[in-house]
C-alpha cells in the first residue's frame, strides 16, 4: 500500500491581488501547488501566481474564460506540483476568486 507523500490543504478564496492565506487566515509558507480552482468573471481574466510577493518570480499564469453566468475552472498540476519556496502571492484580474490546493 502506498503512503501519502504529504498532507493537502486549501487556501481561502483570493478575490483581489494579495497573499494567499490558509484556512486560519495566515500566509501560506513554502508549499507545492497541486491544483487551482477559479470562479470566472464576466470577462476573460487571469491570475498570476508568484513566489512570495508581488515582485517574486512568476510560478504560473492561469487564464480564466469569460462567463455570463456563474462558472469555474479547475486546473490539476501533474507530478509533485509547482514549488513556491517562500510563499504564495496572486495578482487577480477579472476573476471572481481563486483557491489553491497545496501540500
N, CA, C and O atoms as a GROMACS GRO file, in nm:
protein
  412
    1UNK      N    1   0.084  -0.118   0.000
    1UNK     CA    2   0.000   0.000   0.000
    1UNK      C    3   0.089   0.124   0.000
    1UNK      O    4   0.180   0.136   0.081
    2UNK      N    5   0.061   0.216  -0.090
    2UNK     CA    6   0.139   0.340  -0.098
    2UNK      C    7   0.097   0.436   0.013
    2UNK      O    8  -0.020   0.440   0.050
    3UNK      N    9   0.190   0.511   0.063
    3UNK     CA   10   0.159   0.609   0.167
    3UNK      C   11   0.151   0.748   0.106
    3UNK      O   12   0.207   0.774   0.000
    4UNK      N   13   0.082   0.837   0.175
    4UNK     CA   14   0.072   0.976   0.130
    4UNK      C   15   0.208   1.043   0.140
    4UNK      O   16   0.283   1.019   0.235
    5UNK      N   17   0.238   1.126   0.044
    5UNK     CA   18   0.364   1.198   0.047
    5UNK      C   19   0.359   1.314   0.145
    5UNK      O   20   0.458   1.343   0.212
    6UNK      N   21   0.244   1.381   0.154
    6UNK     CA   22   0.225   1.491   0.247
    6UNK      C   23   0.078   1.527   0.252
    6UNK      O   24   0.000   1.486   0.166
    7UNK      N   25   0.040   1.605   0.352
    7UNK     CA   26  -0.098   1.649   0.365
    7UNK      C   27  -0.130   1.751   0.257
    7UNK      O   28  -0.041   1.819   0.206
    8UNK      N   29  -0.257   1.762   0.224
    8UNK     CA   30  -0.303   1.857   0.123
    8UNK      C   31  -0.399   1.954   0.190
    8UNK      O   32  -0.484   1.914   0.271
    9UNK      N   33  -0.386   2.083   0.157
    9UNK     CA   34  -0.467   2.189   0.217
    9UNK      C   35  -0.526   2.277   0.108
    9UNK      O   36  -0.489   2.266  -0.009
   10UNK      N   37  -0.617   2.364   0.146
   10UNK     CA   38  -0.676   2.461   0.053
   10UNK      C   39  -0.660   2.602   0.110
   10UNK      O   40  -0.674   2.622   0.231
   11UNK      N   41  -0.630   2.697   0.023
   11UNK     CA   42  -0.624   2.836   0.066
   11UNK      C   43  -0.765   2.891   0.081
   11UNK      O   44  -0.861   2.831   0.033
   12UNK      N   45  -0.777   3.003   0.146
   12UNK     CA   46  -0.902   3.078   0.142
   12UNK      C   47  -0.915   3.132  -0.001
   12UNK      O   48  -0.813   3.156  -0.066
   13UNK      N   49  -1.038   3.152  -0.051
   13UNK     CA   50  -1.051   3.211  -0.184
   13UNK      C   51  -0.988   3.351  -0.188
   13UNK      O   52  -1.016   3.434  -0.101
   14UNK      N   53  -0.905   3.374  -0.287
   14UNK     CA   54  -0.844   3.506  -0.307
   14UNK      C   55  -0.930   3.582  -0.406
   14UNK      O   56  -0.951   3.536  -0.518
   15UNK      N   57  -0.980   3.699  -0.366
   15UNK     CA   58  -1.072   3.776  -0.452
   15UNK      C   59  -1.008   3.903  -0.508
   15UNK      O   60  -1.066   3.968  -0.594
   16UNK      N   61  -0.891   3.938  -0.458
   16UNK     CA   62  -0.818   4.053  -0.511
   16UNK      C   63  -0.669   4.026  -0.494
   16UNK      O   64  -0.630   3.932  -0.424
   17UNK      N   65  -0.588   4.105  -0.555
   17UNK     CA   66  -0.444   4.084  -0.550
   17UNK      C   67  -0.393   4.083  -0.406
   17UNK      O   68  -0.427   4.170  -0.327
   18UNK      N   69  -0.310   3.984  -0.374
   18UNK     CA   70  -0.253   3.975  -0.240
   18UNK      C   71  -0.196   3.837  -0.213
   18UNK      O   72  -0.186   3.754  -0.303
   19UNK      N   73  -0.159   3.815  -0.088
   19UNK     CA   74  -0.104   3.685  -0.048
   19UNK      C   75  -0.216   3.585  -0.026
   19UNK      O   76  -0.321   3.619   0.027
   20UNK      N   77  -0.192   3.461  -0.066
   20UNK     CA   78  -0.286   3.354  -0.037
   20UNK      C   79  -0.276   3.321   0.111
   20UNK      O   80  -0.166   3.315   0.167
   21UNK      N   81  -0.392   3.301   0.175
   21UNK     CA   82  -0.398   3.269   0.318
   21UNK      C   83  -0.452   3.129   0.337
   21UNK      O   84  -0.533   3.081   0.258
   22UNK      N   85  -0.406   3.063   0.444
   22UNK     CA   86  -0.461   2.932   0.476
   22UNK      C   87  -0.599   2.950   0.540
   22UNK      O   88  -0.647   3.062   0.553
   23UNK      N   89  -0.662   2.841   0.578
   23UNK     CA   90  -0.797   2.848   0.634
   23UNK      C   91  -0.804   2.919   0.768
   23UNK      O   92  -0.913   2.953   0.814
   24UNK      N   93  -0.690   2.941   0.832
   24UNK     CA   94  -0.685   3.014   0.959
   24UNK      C   95  -0.647   3.160   0.941
   24UNK      O   96  -0.626   3.231   1.040
   25UNK      N   97  -0.636   3.206   0.816
   25UNK     CA   98  -0.605   3.346   0.790
   25UNK      C   99  -0.458   3.382   0.794
   25UNK      O  100  -0.423   3.500   0.799
   26UNK      N  101  -0.370   3.281   0.793
   26UNK     CA  102  -0.226   3.305   0.796
   26UNK      C  103  -0.167   3.286   0.657
   26UNK      O  104  -0.217   3.206   0.578
   27UNK      N  105  -0.060   3.359   0.628
   27UNK     CA  106   0.006   3.347   0.498
   27UNK      C  107   0.055   3.204   0.478
   27UNK      O  108   0.106   3.141   0.571
   28UNK      N  109   0.041   3.153   0.356
   28UNK     CA  110   0.088   3.019   0.324
   28UNK      C  111   0.240   3.025   0.306
   28UNK      O  112   0.289   3.103   0.225
   29UNK      N  113   0.315   2.943   0.381
   29UNK     CA  114   0.460   2.942   0.366
   29UNK      C  115   0.500   2.856   0.245
   29UNK      O  116   0.419   2.836   0.154
   30UNK      N  117   0.620   2.806   0.244
   30UNK     CA  118   0.668   2.715   0.140
   30UNK      C  119   0.562   2.608   0.114
   30UNK      O  120   0.512   2.546   0.208
   31UNK      N  121   0.528   2.588  -0.014
   31UNK     CA  122   0.423   2.492  -0.048
   31UNK      C  123   0.437   2.446  -0.192
   31UNK      O  124   0.505   2.510  -0.273
   32UNK      N  125   0.373   2.335  -0.222
   32UNK     CA  126   0.364   2.286  -0.360
   32UNK      C  127   0.219   2.298  -0.405
   32UNK      O  128   0.130   2.237  -0.346
   33UNK      N  129   0.195   2.375  -0.509
   33UNK     CA  130   0.061   2.392  -0.564
   33UNK      C  131   0.025   2.263  -0.637
   33UNK      O  132   0.097   2.219  -0.726
   34UNK      N  133  -0.088   2.203  -0.599
   34UNK     CA  134  -0.134   2.078  -0.659
   34UNK      C  135  -0.246   2.100  -0.760
   34UNK      O  136  -0.254   2.030  -0.860
   35UNK      N  137  -0.331   2.198  -0.735
   35UNK     CA  138  -0.437   2.232  -0.830
   35UNK      C  139  -0.486   2.374  -0.803
   35UNK      O  140  -0.462   2.432  -0.697
   36UNK      N  141  -0.555   2.428  -0.903
   36UNK     CA  142  -0.606   2.564  -0.898
   36UNK      C  143  -0.755   2.560  -0.931
   36UNK      O  144  -0.796   2.498  -1.030
   37UNK      N  145  -0.836   2.624  -0.848
   37UNK     CA  146  -0.980   2.634  -0.871
   37UNK      C  147  -1.015   2.782  -0.880
   37UNK      O  148  -0.988   2.858  -0.788
   38UNK      N  149  -1.075   2.822  -0.991
   38UNK     CA  150  -1.110   2.962  -1.010
   38UNK      C  151  -1.258   2.977  -1.041
   38UNK      O  152  -1.315   2.897  -1.116
   39UNK      N  153  -1.320   3.079  -0.984
   39UNK     CA  154  -1.455   3.118  -1.022
   39UNK      C  155  -1.437   3.231  -1.122
   39UNK      O  156  -1.382   3.336  -1.090
   40UNK      N  157  -1.484   3.207  -1.244
   40UNK     CA  158  -1.461   3.300  -1.354
   40UNK      C  159  -1.542   3.428  -1.338
   40UNK      O  160  -1.647   3.429  -1.274
   41UNK      N  161  -1.492   3.536  -1.397
   41UNK     CA  162  -1.563   3.663  -1.401
   41UNK      C  163  -1.645   3.672  -1.528
   41UNK      O  164  -1.649   3.578  -1.608
   42UNK      N  165  -1.712   3.786  -1.549
   42UNK     CA  166  -1.795   3.803  -1.668
   42UNK      C  167  -1.712   3.832  -1.793
   42UNK      O  168  -1.762   3.818  -1.905
   43UNK      N  169  -1.587   3.871  -1.774
   43UNK     CA  170  -1.496   3.888  -1.888
   43UNK      C  171  -1.375   3.798  -1.865
   43UNK      O  172  -1.346   3.759  -1.751
   44UNK      N  173  -1.304   3.766  -1.971
   44UNK     CA  174  -1.185   3.682  -1.957
   44UNK      C  175  -1.086   3.748  -1.863
   44UNK      O  176  -1.072   3.870  -1.861
   45UNK      N  177  -1.018   3.667  -1.785
   45UNK     CA  178  -0.924   3.722  -1.688
   45UNK      C  179  -0.803   3.633  -1.670
   45UNK      O  180  -0.778   3.542  -1.750
   46UNK      N  181  -0.729   3.660  -1.564
   46UNK     CA  182  -0.611   3.580  -1.536
   46UNK      C  183  -0.573   3.594  -1.389
   46UNK      O  184  -0.615   3.686  -1.319
   47UNK      N  185  -0.492   3.499  -1.345
   47UNK     CA  186  -0.430   3.506  -1.214
   47UNK      C  187  -0.283   3.472  -1.234
   47UNK      O  188  -0.250   3.368  -1.290
   48UNK      N  189  -0.197   3.559  -1.187
   48UNK     CA  190  -0.053   3.534  -1.192
   48UNK      C  191  -0.010   3.497  -1.051
   48UNK      O  192  -0.029   3.574  -0.957
   49UNK      N  193   0.047   3.378  -1.036
   49UNK     CA  194   0.091   3.331  -0.905
   49UNK      C  195   0.242   3.343  -0.899
   49UNK      O  196   0.314   3.292  -0.984
   50UNK      N  197   0.288   3.413  -0.794
   50UNK     CA  198   0.431   3.438  -0.776
   50UNK      C  199   0.480   3.375  -0.646
   50UNK      O  200   0.402   3.347  -0.555
   51UNK      N  201   0.608   3.356  -0.640
   51UNK     CA  202   0.672   3.300  -0.521
   51UNK      C  203   0.700   3.413  -0.421
   51UNK      O  204   0.792   3.492  -0.440
   52UNK      N  205   0.620   3.419  -0.316
   52UNK     CA  206   0.648   3.508  -0.205
   52UNK      C  207   0.584   3.645  -0.206
   52UNK      O  208   0.523   3.683  -0.107
   53UNK      N  209   0.596   3.720  -0.315
   53UNK     CA  210   0.546   3.859  -0.313
   53UNK      C  211   0.513   3.904  -0.455
   53UNK      O  212   0.533   3.830  -0.552
   54UNK      N  213   0.462   4.027  -0.465
   54UNK     CA  214   0.425   4.084  -0.595
   54UNK      C  215   0.543   4.099  -0.689
   54UNK      O  216   0.525   4.114  -0.810
   55UNK      N  217   0.664   4.096  -0.635
   55UNK     CA  218   0.784   4.109  -0.718
   55UNK      C  219   0.862   3.978  -0.729
   55UNK      O  220   0.969   3.974  -0.791
   56UNK      N  221   0.810   3.872  -0.669
   56UNK     CA  222   0.878   3.743  -0.675
   56UNK      C  223   0.868   3.680  -0.813
   56UNK      O  224   0.793   3.728  -0.898
   57UNK      N  225   0.943   3.574  -0.836
   57UNK     CA  226   0.938   3.508  -0.966
   57UNK      C  227   0.800   3.450  -0.995
   57UNK      O  228   0.733   3.398  -0.906
   58UNK      N  229   0.758   3.459  -1.121
   58UNK     CA  230   0.629   3.404  -1.162
   58UNK      C  231   0.639   3.252  -1.164
   58UNK      O  232   0.730   3.195  -1.225
   59UNK      N  233   0.544   3.186  -1.097
   59UNK     CA  234   0.537   3.041  -1.096
   59UNK      C  235   0.444   2.989  -1.204
   59UNK      O  236   0.474   2.889  -1.270
   60UNK      N  237   0.331   3.058  -1.223
   60UNK     CA  238   0.233   3.017  -1.324
   60UNK      C  239   0.137   3.132  -1.351
   60UNK      O  240   0.104   3.210  -1.260
   61UNK      N  241   0.092   3.143  -1.475
   61UNK     CA  242  -0.015   3.235  -1.512
   61UNK      C  243  -0.134   3.149  -1.553
   61UNK      O  244  -0.123   3.066  -1.642
   62UNK      N  245  -0.246   3.170  -1.488
   62UNK     CA  246  -0.367   3.091  -1.511
   62UNK      C  247  -0.472   3.182  -1.573
   62UNK      O  248  -0.516   3.278  -1.509
   63UNK      N  249  -0.512   3.153  -1.697
   63UNK     CA  250  -0.614   3.234  -1.765
   63UNK      C  251  -0.753   3.177  -1.739
   63UNK      O  252  -0.773   3.056  -1.743
   64UNK      N  253  -0.848   3.266  -1.712
   64UNK     CA  254  -0.986   3.226  -1.687
   64UNK      C  255  -1.074   3.277  -1.800
   64UNK      O  256  -1.062   3.392  -1.840
   65UNK      N  257  -1.164   3.192  -1.851
   65UNK     CA  258  -1.252   3.234  -1.959
   65UNK      C  259  -1.365   3.323  -1.907
   65UNK      O  260  -1.396   3.322  -1.788
   66UNK      N  261  -1.426   3.398  -1.998
   66UNK     CA  262  -1.541   3.480  -1.964
   66UNK      C  263  -1.662   3.390  -1.939
   66UNK      O  264  -1.676   3.285  -2.000
   67UNK      N  265  -1.747   3.433  -1.848
   67UNK     CA  266  -1.869   3.359  -1.819
   67UNK      C  267  -1.980   3.458  -1.788
   67UNK      O  268  -1.964   3.542  -1.699
   68UNK      N  269  -2.091   3.451  -1.860
   68UNK     CA  270  -2.202   3.542  -1.832
   68UNK      C  271  -2.285   3.493  -1.714
   68UNK      O  272  -2.363   3.569  -1.657
   69UNK      N  273  -2.269   3.365  -1.677
   69UNK     CA  274  -2.331   3.311  -1.557
   69UNK      C  275  -2.220   3.253  -1.470
   69UNK      O  276  -2.104   3.251  -1.511
   70UNK      N  277  -2.254   3.207  -1.353
   70UNK     CA  278  -2.152   3.151  -1.265
   70UNK      C  279  -2.084   3.033  -1.332
   70UNK      O  280  -2.150   2.942  -1.381
   71UNK      N  281  -1.954   3.035  -1.334
   71UNK     CA  282  -1.876   2.926  -1.393
   71UNK      C  283  -1.744   2.913  -1.321
   71UNK      O  284  -1.704   3.002  -1.246
   72UNK      N  285  -1.676   2.803  -1.345
   72UNK     CA  286  -1.549   2.785  -1.278
   72UNK      C  287  -1.453   2.709  -1.368
   72UNK      O  288  -1.492   2.650  -1.468
   73UNK      N  289  -1.327   2.713  -1.329
   73UNK     CA  290  -1.220   2.641  -1.399
   73UNK      C  291  -1.139   2.567  -1.295
   73UNK      O  292  -1.114   2.618  -1.186
   74UNK      N  293  -1.098   2.446  -1.329
   74UNK     CA  294  -1.014   2.366  -1.241
   74UNK      C  295  -0.894   2.320  -1.322
   74UNK      O  296  -0.909   2.268  -1.433
   75UNK      N  297  -0.776   2.339  -1.265
   75UNK     CA  298  -0.652   2.303  -1.333
   75UNK      C  299  -0.572   2.214  -1.240
   75UNK      O  300  -0.531   2.258  -1.132
   76UNK      N  301  -0.550   2.090  -1.280
   76UNK     CA  302  -0.471   1.997  -1.199
   76UNK      C  303  -0.326   2.003  -1.243
   76UNK      O  304  -0.298   2.005  -1.363
   77UNK      N  305  -0.235   2.007  -1.148
   77UNK     CA  306  -0.093   2.016  -1.179
   77UNK      C  307  -0.031   1.878  -1.159
   77UNK      O  308  -0.043   1.820  -1.051
   78UNK      N  309   0.034   1.825  -1.261
   78UNK     CA  310   0.087   1.689  -1.252
   78UNK      C  311   0.208   1.676  -1.160
   78UNK      O  312   0.267   1.775  -1.117
   79UNK      N  313   0.242   1.552  -1.130
   79UNK     CA  314   0.361   1.522  -1.052
   79UNK      C  315   0.352   1.576  -0.911
   79UNK      O  316   0.249   1.566  -0.846
   80UNK      N  317   0.460   1.633  -0.866
   80UNK     CA  318   0.469   1.685  -0.730
   80UNK      C  319   0.418   1.828  -0.717
   80UNK      O  320   0.425   1.885  -0.608
   81UNK      N  321   0.367   1.887  -0.825
   81UNK     CA  322   0.314   2.022  -0.818
   81UNK      C  323   0.421   2.127  -0.845
   81UNK      O  324   0.534   2.094  -0.879
   82UNK      N  325   0.382   2.253  -0.829
   82UNK     CA  326   0.472   2.366  -0.852
   82UNK      C  327   0.520   2.417  -0.716
   82UNK      O  328   0.438   2.451  -0.630
   83UNK      N  329   0.651   2.423  -0.697
   83UNK     CA  330   0.707   2.462  -0.569
   83UNK      C  331   0.714   2.614  -0.554
   83UNK      O  332   0.768   2.684  -0.639
   84UNK      N  333   0.657   2.663  -0.446
   84UNK     CA  334   0.673   2.802  -0.403
   84UNK      C  335   0.765   2.797  -0.281
   84UNK      O  336   0.724   2.752  -0.174
   85UNK      N  337   0.887   2.842  -0.297
   85UNK     CA  338   0.987   2.831  -0.190
   85UNK      C  339   0.961   2.923  -0.072
   85UNK      O  340   0.996   2.890   0.041
   86UNK      N  341   0.899   3.039  -0.098
   86UNK     CA  342   0.882   3.141   0.006
   86UNK      C  343   0.738   3.154   0.051
   86UNK      O  344   0.713   3.170   0.171
   87UNK      N  345   0.644   3.148  -0.039
   87UNK     CA  346   0.503   3.169  -0.009
   87UNK      C  347   0.428   3.189  -0.139
   87UNK      O  348   0.485   3.171  -0.247
   88UNK      N  349   0.302   3.226  -0.130
   88UNK     CA  350   0.217   3.237  -0.249
   88UNK      C  351   0.151   3.374  -0.257
   88UNK      O  352   0.084   3.417  -0.163
   89UNK      N  353   0.170   3.440  -0.370
   89UNK     CA  354   0.108   3.570  -0.396
   89UNK      C  355   0.035   3.563  -0.528
   89UNK      O  356   0.086   3.506  -0.624
   90UNK      N  357  -0.085   3.620  -0.534
   90UNK     CA  358  -0.163   3.619  -0.657
   90UNK      C  359  -0.200   3.758  -0.702
   90UNK      O  360  -0.238   3.842  -0.622
   91UNK      N  361  -0.188   3.782  -0.833
   91UNK     CA  362  -0.238   3.904  -0.896
   91UNK      C  363  -0.362   3.864  -0.975
   91UNK      O  364  -0.352   3.793  -1.075
   92UNK      N  365  -0.477   3.910  -0.929
   92UNK     CA  366  -0.606   3.869  -0.984
   92UNK      C  367  -0.660   3.976  -1.078
   92UNK      O  368  -0.670   4.093  -1.041
   93UNK      N  369  -0.696   3.936  -1.201
   93UNK     CA  370  -0.752   4.028  -1.299
   93UNK      C  371  -0.880   3.966  -1.358
   93UNK      O  372  -0.874   3.857  -1.415
   94UNK      N  373  -0.992   4.033  -1.344
   94UNK     CA  374  -1.121   3.989  -1.400
   94UNK      C  375  -1.155   3.845  -1.365
   94UNK      O  376  -1.210   3.772  -1.447
   95UNK      N  377  -1.124   3.804  -1.245
   95UNK     CA  378  -1.157   3.671  -1.194
   95UNK      C  379  -1.224   3.690  -1.058
   95UNK      O  380  -1.174   3.764  -0.973
   96UNK      N  381  -1.336   3.622  -1.036
   96UNK     CA  382  -1.412   3.642  -0.912
   96UNK      C  383  -1.333   3.595  -0.791
   96UNK      O  384  -1.322   3.668  -0.692
   97UNK      N  385  -1.279   3.473  -0.798
   97UNK     CA  386  -1.194   3.424  -0.688
   97UNK      C  387  -1.111   3.306  -0.736
   97UNK      O  388  -1.139   3.244  -0.838
   98UNK      N  389  -1.007   3.279  -0.658
   98UNK     CA  390  -0.920   3.166  -0.689
   98UNK      C  391  -0.879   3.099  -0.558
   98UNK      O  392  -0.847   3.166  -0.460
   99UNK      N  393  -0.882   2.966  -0.560
   99UNK     CA  394  -0.841   2.886  -0.444
   99UNK      C  395  -0.734   2.790  -0.491
   99UNK      O  396  -0.747   2.727  -0.596
  100UNK      N  397  -0.628   2.779  -0.412
  100UNK     CA  398  -0.521   2.685  -0.444
  100UNK      C  399  -0.530   2.564  -0.352
  100UNK      O  400  -0.555   2.578  -0.232
  101UNK      N  401  -0.510   2.446  -0.409
  101UNK     CA  402  -0.494   2.325  -0.332
  101UNK      C  403  -0.342   2.301  -0.328
  101UNK      O  404  -0.277   2.296  -0.433
  102UNK      N  405  -0.287   2.286  -0.207
  102UNK     CA  406  -0.142   2.279  -0.194
  102UNK      C  407  -0.102   2.178  -0.087
  102UNK      O  408  -0.184   2.134  -0.006
  103UNK      N  409   0.024   2.142  -0.090
  103UNK     CA  410   0.074   2.048   0.009
  103UNK      C  411   0.213   2.088   0.052
  103UNK      O  412   0.274   2.021   0.135
   0.00000   0.00000   0.00000
